[in-house]
Amino acid sequence: MDIDEKTYAQIAEMIHGDDSPVGIDAKKTHIYILYKLSQIEKQLEAMEKQQKSGMG
């Protein structure tokens, strides 16, 4: 995976958890993942809708 350093640092800071033995907050991490998946889903739906309207 190729992530630029700035983006990597932003994500790391966002999901960091001092109280966690692994250094990340699991809840924040899962919320971020679910949020990004939701964005991807919306983009796919828009692309599918655009494709269908172009075919009809």
N, C-alpha and C positions, 0 to 999 in steps of 0.2 A: 504494500500500500504506500502510495506516495502522497504524503501530507506535508505542506510547507510548514516551516518552523513556527510561524506566527499562529496559524490555525491550530497546530498541535498544542502549543502553549495555552491558547485560549480554551481549548477543550479540556486539557489537563487541569487548568485552574478551576474551570466550571465544575468538574466532577470530583475534585479533590475532597477528601474527608480525613481530618486529623484523628478522628476517633476510630477509624477503620484500620485493622491490622494490615490490609493491603494498600492503604493510602487513597482509596477512592470511596465515595459515598454511593452505595449500590442503588439507593432510591433515585438520586439525581441522575445516575448513569442510565437507569432503565427509563426514566422519564424522557431523557434526551434521545435515546434510541427510538422510543415509541413516537416521539414528536417528529423525528426525521423520517421514520417510516410513513407517518401520516402525510407528510409533505410529498414524499415519493408517490404515494397512492393517489393524491390529488393531481399530481403532474401526469401520471399515467392515465387517469380518467379523462383529463383534458385532451391528451394526445389521442386517446381512443375516440372521443367525441369528434375531434377535428378530423380524424381519419374517416369516420363514418359519414360525416357531412360532406366530405370531398368525394366519396364514392357514389353517393346517391344522386 
